[in-house]
Amino acid sequence: MPFARLSSRRQFLRLGLGTLAALAVTTCMPGAWGSPLAMNVSPSAPLPPAKPRSPRLLVLDPGHGGHDPGALGLTDGTFEKNIVLDIARRVASALEDTPGVKVHLTRTEDLFLPLPERVALAQHLNADLFLSLHADSAPNSAARGLSTYVLSPHASDKLAGQIAARENVAGLTGPEDLNVDDPDVAAILFDLTTRRTRDVARRAQAGLVRLVGRKWPLLENPTRSANFAVLRSPEIPSVLVETGFLSNPHDEALLRQADQRQKIATLIAKSATSLLRSPLFG
């Protein structure tokens, strides 16, 4: 069931192993609980080798595709779907030989994939982090720079709400999707799961902006939130990344350059690697 996904299991396993480790240390202390066994255990006894940590999985979601071109460049008519697919491929290539990190794309070619299927794929793969890549348009053509969005029932600002509306907003996944017989238990589990997931997503969002923003232009107030359908998984930390706005001539010109797409892809890859290796993801 969705609430018992990989991230939750890791939490329980860490808790259980931590408790056992604490008991083991206490047992090895001279005179612990007055046990003769404790007195006979050498404090210098070698510890068993640590098990290698499972690779962290990043799922990249290039927005739009197929009959849905996404935003169109204001100056040159650039298709958003092509820009973000190329960036996603470059991120995947940059991460190909990165130890401890794996990457999967929701689409690898120009095809249309409904939003629920993108979320379902990430859930099926037990993703640790889900990044949906976009290069949208803004009502104000002066708006430019990278911005990020996490899930929220209410938009943090007017622009975030407008972007979410264009990206086919859907309601939050509800407790009925947890397949639990008792609705009260389901509601509690949903609340606990989504609360933790949103907290991790917000921290990942802040980390990504901090790392990418050192070498890439940022939109004013680049950490925003809105009710995006593609971010609605209750158990996978999810962030939507607007690499720029095709409604802005400078951003469109920037994203049309292969070397600049490589630059933002490299920055996203490095940022994702840093996040996935951090204590945030265990």
Phi, psi and omega per residue, in radians:
M1 nan 2.642 -2.981
P2 -0.989 -0.604 -3.055
F3 -1.285 -0.203 -3.135
A4 -1.841 0.657 -3.092
R5 -1.334 -3.088 -3.001
L6 -0.968 -0.768 -3.083
S7 -1.088 -0.708 3.135
S8 -1.179 -0.732 3.139
R9 -1.083 -0.656 3.118
R10 -1.096 -0.674 3.133
Q11 -1.088 -0.827 -3.135
F12 -1.125 -0.704 3.124
L13 -1.114 -0.736 3.127
R14 -1.104 -0.698 3.133
L15 -1.109 -0.794 -3.130
G16 -1.144 -0.769 -3.136
L17 -1.171 -0.634 3.110
G18 -1.114 -0.712 3.118
T19 -1.123 -0.767 3.130
L20 -1.115 -0.679 3.135
A21 -1.121 -0.710 3.124
A22 -1.114 -0.701 3.111
L23 -1.143 -0.678 -3.127
A24 -1.124 -0.750 3.131
V25 -1.102 -0.750 3.134
T26 -1.098 -0.708 -3.129
T27 -1.142 -0.552 -3.109
C28 -1.395 -0.133 3.139
M29 -1.350 2.393 -3.133
P30 -0.980 2.222 3.070
G31 1.362 0.173 -3.135
A32 -1.087 2.182 -3.128
W33 0.964 0.277 3.139
G34 1.186 0.408 -3.059
S35 -1.518 2.250 3.062
P36 -1.036 -0.570 -3.127
L37 -1.095 -0.700 -3.122
A38 -1.087 -0.600 -3.101
M39 -1.255 -0.379 -3.057
N40 -1.651 -0.024 -3.120
V41 -1.615 2.204 -3.128
S42 -1.350 2.243 3.111
P43 -1.157 -0.240 3.138
S44 -1.712 0.168 -3.130
A45 -1.075 2.405 -3.106
P46 -1.127 2.443 3.093
L47 -1.439 2.613 3.093
P48 -1.149 2.608 -3.129
P49 -1.073 2.451 3.138
A50 -1.225 2.467 3.102
K51 -1.301 2.439 3.125
P52 -1.104 2.457 -3.126
R53 -1.321 2.446 3.139
S54 -1.098 2.499 3.102
P55 -1.028 2.506 3.062
R56 -1.479 2.445 -3.079
L57 -1.888 2.123 3.039
L58 -1.782 2.148 3.044
V59 -1.803 2.116 3.110
L60 -1.757 2.329 -3.096
D61 -2.106 1.653 3.068
P62 -1.203 2.088 -3.049
G63 -1.108 2.708 3.013
H64 1.117 -2.639 -3.112
G65 2.124 2.727 3.130
G66 1.085 -2.245 -3.104
H67 -1.252 -0.146 -3.138
D68 -1.830 1.754 -3.092
P69 -1.349 -0.235 -3.028
G70 1.342 -2.586 -3.138
A71 -1.259 2.668 3.079
L72 -1.984 2.339 -3.132
G73 -1.041 2.377 -3.075
L74 -1.181 -0.586 -3.069
T75 -1.656 -0.871 -3.039
D76 -1.970 0.090 3.108
G77 1.184 0.514 -3.132
T78 -1.109 2.376 3.113
F79 -1.486 2.205 3.081
E80 -1.000 -0.733 -3.063
K81 -1.008 -0.617 -3.126
N82 -1.309 -0.699 -3.140
I83 -1.075 -0.876 -3.033
V84 -1.283 -0.529 3.074
L85 -1.152 -0.728 3.118
D86 -1.120 -0.738 3.123
I87 -1.114 -0.759 3.138
A88 -1.064 -0.736 3.108
R89 -1.087 -0.684 -3.136
R90 -1.210 -0.646 3.067
V91 -1.088 -0.808 3.139
A92 -1.055 -0.713 3.128
S93 -1.139 -0.686 3.137
A94 -1.163 -0.486 -3.089
L95 -1.683 0.003 -3.006
E96 -0.967 -0.715 -3.085
D97 -1.930 0.361 -3.138
T98 -1.420 2.083 -3.129
P99 -1.092 2.408 3.035
G100 1.385 0.044 -3.136
V101 -2.330 2.278 3.031
K102 -2.072 2.735 -3.110
V103 -2.375 2.512 3.098
H104 -2.414 2.390 3.104
L105 -1.728 2.422 3.089
T106 -1.201 -0.529 3.015
R107 -2.502 2.457 -3.133
T108 -1.986 0.017 3.123
E109 -2.527 -3.117 -3.062
D110 -1.435 1.414 3.088
L111 -2.381 2.735 3.140
F112 -1.549 2.335 3.113
L113 -2.308 2.044 -3.128
P114 -1.021 2.608 -3.079
L115 -0.981 -0.794 -3.138
P116 -1.039 -0.564 3.138
E117 -1.237 -0.561 3.091
R118 -1.128 -0.779 3.124
V119 -1.148 -0.775 -3.118
A120 -1.076 -0.648 3.119
L121 -1.122 -0.782 3.115
A122 -1.072 -0.686 3.110
Q123 -1.162 -0.750 3.136
H124 -1.063 -0.621 -3.108
L125 -1.480 -0.038 -3.092
N126 1.004 0.847 -3.108
A127 -1.074 2.536 3.042
D128 -1.550 -0.541 -3.136
L129 -2.598 2.402 -3.117
F130 -2.108 2.108 3.106
L131 -2.064 2.080 3.089
S132 -1.726 2.091 -3.014
L133 -1.721 2.333 -3.101
H134 -2.500 2.912 3.004
A135 -2.571 1.297 -2.899
D136 -1.375 -2.950 3.023
S137 -2.106 2.692 3.138
A138 -2.141 2.615 3.114
P139 -1.016 -0.566 3.120
N140 -1.746 1.992 -3.075
S141 -1.172 -0.190 3.098
A142 -1.365 -0.319 -3.133
A143 -1.167 2.226 3.129
R144 -2.633 2.805 3.100
G145 1.862 2.855 -3.136
L146 -1.267 2.483 3.046
S147 -2.498 2.758 -3.102
T148 -2.284 2.672 -3.057
Y149 -2.444 2.403 3.012
V150 -2.067 2.917 -3.058
L151 -1.260 2.387 3.051
S152 -2.718 2.493 3.108
P153 -1.077 -0.476 -3.109
H154 -2.192 2.395 -3.134
A155 -1.146 2.489 3.136
S156 -1.254 -0.387 -3.127
D157 -2.845 3.026 -3.065
K158 -1.107 -0.758 -3.130
L159 -1.074 -0.792 3.128
A160 -1.038 -0.713 3.129
G161 -1.136 -0.698 3.140
Q162 -1.170 -0.707 3.124
I163 -1.159 -0.747 3.133
A164 -1.095 -0.682 3.133
A165 -1.075 -0.684 3.129
R166 -1.264 -0.482 -3.107
E167 -1.526 0.361 3.027
N168 1.146 1.185 -3.122
V169 -1.103 2.468 3.019
A170 -2.312 2.885 3.133
G171 -1.223 2.829 3.069
L172 -1.131 2.550 3.025
T173 -1.067 2.313 -3.054
G174 -1.774 3.011 -3.120
P175 -1.020 -0.424 -3.115
E176 -1.134 -0.317 -3.130
D177 -1.451 -0.021 -3.089
L178 -1.560 -0.081 3.099
N179 0.980 0.738 3.086
V180 -1.949 2.323 -3.053
D181 -1.113 -0.785 -3.102
D182 -1.417 1.989 -3.092
P183 -1.102 -0.539 3.119
D184 -1.196 -0.738 3.092
V185 -1.121 -0.733 3.131
A186 -1.052 -0.740 -3.127
A187 -1.117 -0.710 3.133
I188 -1.146 -0.799 3.141
L189 -1.091 -0.731 3.130
F190 -1.086 -0.755 -3.117
D191 -1.120 -0.773 -3.125
L192 -1.142 -0.749 -3.105
T193 -1.156 -0.853 -3.094
T194 -1.183 -0.574 3.137
R195 -1.092 -0.822 3.129
R196 -1.157 -0.758 -3.109
T197 -1.076 -0.754 -3.129
R198 -1.183 -0.613 3.119
D199 -1.133 -0.786 3.110
V200 -1.116 -0.707 3.140
A201 -1.082 -0.748 3.134
R202 -1.126 -0.686 3.137
R203 -1.239 -0.647 3.070
A204 -1.145 -0.692 3.100
Q205 -1.037 -0.831 -3.138
A206 -1.107 -0.711 3.130
G207 -1.150 -0.706 3.141
L208 -1.125 -0.782 3.125
V209 -1.096 -0.719 -3.122
R210 -1.106 -0.748 -3.067
L211 -1.357 -0.786 -3.123
V212 -1.235 -0.651 -3.052
G213 -1.132 -0.209 3.103
R214 -1.198 -0.462 -3.048
K215 -2.342 0.243 -3.121
W216 -2.494 2.427 -3.122
P217 -1.089 2.438 -3.124
L218 -1.988 2.551 2.986
L219 -1.217 2.626 3.037
E220 -1.013 2.321 -3.065
N221 0.952 1.239 -3.026
P222 -1.379 -0.058 3.100
T223 -1.923 1.826 -3.046
R224 -2.256 3.103 -3.128
S225 -2.613 2.667 3.093
A226 -2.936 3.059 -3.054
N227 -1.585 1.300 3.132
F228 -1.492 2.296 3.125
A229 -1.075 -0.677 -3.036
V230 -1.256 -0.168 3.140
L231 -1.822 0.216 -2.912
R232 -1.480 0.022 3.117
S233 -1.074 2.177 -3.077
P234 -1.311 -0.229 -3.049
E235 -2.079 -0.042 3.141
I236 -2.041 2.073 3.058
P237 -1.008 2.168 -3.011
S238 -2.281 2.401 3.136
V239 -2.359 2.330 3.032
L240 -1.693 2.239 -3.073
V241 -1.986 2.017 2.990
E242 -1.587 1.873 -3.092
T243 -1.223 -0.300 3.122
G244 2.966 -3.125 -3.127
F245 -2.058 2.088 3.118
L246 -1.231 -0.186 3.049
S247 -1.344 -0.173 3.113
N248 -1.818 2.189 -3.090
P249 -1.003 -0.649 -3.126
H250 -1.197 -0.773 3.124
D251 -1.148 -0.710 3.130
E252 -1.091 -0.790 3.123
A253 -1.074 -0.683 3.139
L254 -1.117 -0.841 -3.058
L255 -1.306 -0.254 3.078
R256 -1.380 -0.235 -3.123
Q257 -1.561 2.195 -3.103
A258 -1.039 -0.682 -3.107
D259 -1.199 -0.534 3.097
Q260 -1.323 -0.614 3.043
R261 -1.145 -0.627 3.071
Q262 -1.152 -0.668 -3.134
K263 -1.110 -0.852 -3.120
I264 -1.193 -0.594 3.096
A265 -1.114 -0.745 3.121
T266 -1.118 -0.716 3.121
L267 -1.128 -0.735 3.117
I268 -1.136 -0.740 3.138
A269 -1.079 -0.795 3.136
K270 -1.143 -0.702 -3.137
S271 -1.155 -0.773 3.134
A272 -1.106 -0.721 3.108
T273 -1.072 -0.806 3.126
S274 -1.060 -0.729 -3.137
L275 -1.168 -0.815 -3.072
L276 -1.195 -0.399 3.106
R277 -1.581 -0.111 -3.089
S278 -1.448 2.885 3.102
P279 -1.035 -0.316 3.112
L280 -0.974 -0.597 3.138
F281 -1.915 0.427 3.041
G282 1.198 nan nan
